[in-house]
Amino acid sequence: MSSYFKPLLSIPLLLLLLSAQPAVTAEVDADQAMQLRNMLEKRIAEIAGNEKLKKSMAKEGRNRTVLCNTCHGADGMATQPLTPNLAGQNPVYLVDQFQRFGDGRRNDYLMSNLAKTFTLEDKIKIAIYYAEMDMKLSGGGKPELMQEGQQIYKEVCVECHGENGRGQEGYARLAGQRYDYVVKMLKEFRDRTGKRTNVWMTGVAIRLNDQEMEAVATYLANLK
């Protein structure tokens, strides 16, 4: 077991990591990003409180996911390797990721171009649609690493992603997520490939070796 249980990061190291991010990150105004997130939380809460409106928006969201089904599955469970399940995902998080693909904070040829074709309202409808689906366990991974993965998760992931892994306050739901996708994302954060930029996730991932990433991914893939 390595030293990932140490306090998260020192301020100098955080500043170093921030300075290492692509220039596009610095160009994104933090206040505007927080305002958008607060707006999304309020908007989605309003929708959730109106059953008729929620059903209507979910139906419209479904009509906009024809291309999405190819990779993410008609039931929100991914059909392609290294692709995330979207069923039951936190809707605020989904819209936020759409925004990141659109403005360059996330980089994927297909998703980056697709995100630019949707309005913000389209993204909210799609997010509501997927959030209403039932997440099914992906399973898999390396069972012999399950206990280690649980320990890592409880030490460094719970604060943002919750005890049950279902996300909170705009953070991603991780419970039931595909093993291969979680490993892929952790490596992208750790190796700073430029495909994703998040200083806090990088701060966590740089302390994990490949086996530790596989361990936490196994735990999450089997977490209900």
Solvent accessible surface area in square Angstrom, and as a share of the most:
residue,aa,sasa,rsa
1,M,134,0.60
2,S,46,0.30
3,S,70,0.45
4,Y,1,0.00
5,F,69,0.29
6,K,127,0.54
7,P,121,0.76
8,L,89,0.45
9,L,37,0.18
10,S,63,0.41
11,I,116,0.59
12,P,96,0.61
13,L,62,0.31
14,L,19,0.09
15,L,108,0.54
16,L,112,0.56
17,L,3,0.01
18,L,88,0.44
19,S,87,0.56
20,A,52,0.41
21,Q,20,0.09
22,P,56,0.35
23,A,75,0.58
24,V,42,0.24
25,T,37,0.22
26,A,93,0.72
27,E,133,0.60
28,V,43,0.24
29,D,68,0.35
30,A,80,0.62
31,D,99,0.51
32,Q,122,0.54
33,A,35,0.27
34,M,101,0.45
35,Q,119,0.53
36,L,39,0.20
37,R,61,0.22
38,N,78,0.40
39,M,76,0.34
40,L,1,0.00
41,E,57,0.26
42,K,140,0.59
43,R,65,0.24
44,I,14,0.07
45,A,64,0.50
46,E,91,0.41
47,I,0,0.00
48,A,57,0.44
49,G,70,0.68
50,N,69,0.35
51,E,94,0.42
52,K,172,0.73
53,L,62,0.31
54,K,32,0.14
55,K,130,0.55
56,S,49,0.32
57,M,6,0.03
58,A,16,0.12
59,K,119,0.51
60,E,58,0.26
61,G,0,0.00
62,R,119,0.43
63,N,91,0.46
64,R,84,0.31
65,T,0,0.00
66,V,110,0.63
67,L,128,0.64
68,C,11,0.07
69,N,51,0.26
70,T,92,0.54
71,C,35,0.21
72,H,17,0.08
73,G,2,0.02
74,A,74,0.58
75,D,61,0.32
76,G,0,0.00
77,M,28,0.13
78,A,14,0.11
79,T,85,0.50
80,Q,75,0.34
81,P,94,0.59
82,L,88,0.44
83,T,18,0.10
84,P,24,0.15
85,N,2,0.01
86,L,24,0.12
87,A,0,0.00
88,G,18,0.17
89,Q,7,0.03
90,N,23,0.12
91,P,27,0.17
92,V,10,0.06
93,Y,37,0.14
94,L,17,0.09
95,V,0,0.00
96,D,29,0.15
97,Q,16,0.07
98,F,18,0.07
99,Q,40,0.18
100,R,49,0.18
101,F,18,0.08
102,G,25,0.24
103,D,64,0.33
104,G,35,0.34
105,R,19,0.07
106,R,24,0.09
107,N,87,0.44
108,D,60,0.31
109,Y,187,0.71
110,L,105,0.52
111,M,41,0.18
112,S,16,0.10
113,N,73,0.37
114,L,22,0.11
115,A,1,0.01
116,K,137,0.58
117,T,96,0.56
118,F,33,0.14
119,T,83,0.48
120,L,61,0.30
121,E,65,0.29
122,D,20,0.10
123,K,14,0.06
124,I,3,0.01
125,K,26,0.11
126,I,4,0.02
127,A,0,0.00
128,I,7,0.04
129,Y,30,0.11
130,Y,2,0.01
131,A,27,0.21
132,E,95,0.43
133,M,34,0.15
134,D,115,0.60
135,M,30,0.13
136,K,110,0.47
137,L,79,0.39
138,S,43,0.28
139,G,20,0.19
140,G,51,0.49
141,G,30,0.29
142,K,77,0.33
143,P,100,0.63
144,E,134,0.60
145,L,19,0.09
146,M,63,0.28
147,Q,149,0.66
148,E,28,0.12
149,G,0,0.00
150,Q,70,0.31
151,Q,83,0.37
152,I,0,0.00
153,Y,0,0.00
154,K,92,0.39
155,E,99,0.44
156,V,26,0.15
157,C,22,0.13
158,V,28,0.16
159,E,146,0.65
160,C,48,0.29
161,H,20,0.09
162,G,10,0.09
163,E,119,0.53
164,N,73,0.38
165,G,0,0.00
166,R,121,0.44
167,G,18,0.17
168,Q,74,0.33
169,E,126,0.57
170,G,10,0.10
171,Y,75,0.28
172,A,9,0.07
173,R,31,0.11
174,L,34,0.17
175,A,0,0.00
176,G,1,0.01
177,Q,6,0.03
178,R,52,0.19
179,Y,47,0.18
180,D,36,0.19
181,Y,23,0.09
182,V,12,0.07
183,V,16,0.09
184,K,60,0.26
185,M,17,0.07
186,L,16,0.08
187,K,64,0.27
188,E,14,0.06
189,F,11,0.05
190,R,53,0.19
191,D,81,0.42
192,R,107,0.39
193,T,75,0.43
194,G,26,0.25
195,K,98,0.42
196,R,27,0.10
197,T,9,0.05
198,N,48,0.25
199,V,16,0.09
200,W,158,0.56
201,M,50,0.22
202,T,2,0.01
203,G,1,0.01
204,V,17,0.10
205,A,0,0.00
206,I,54,0.27
207,R,44,0.16
208,L,8,0.04
209,N,76,0.39
210,D,63,0.33
211,Q,95,0.42
212,E,4,0.02
213,M,0,0.00
214,E,33,0.15
215,A,0,0.00
216,V,4,0.02
217,A,0,0.00
218,T,1,0.00
219,Y,20,0.08
220,L,3,0.02
221,A,0,0.00
222,N,50,0.25
223,L,30,0.15
224,K,157,0.67
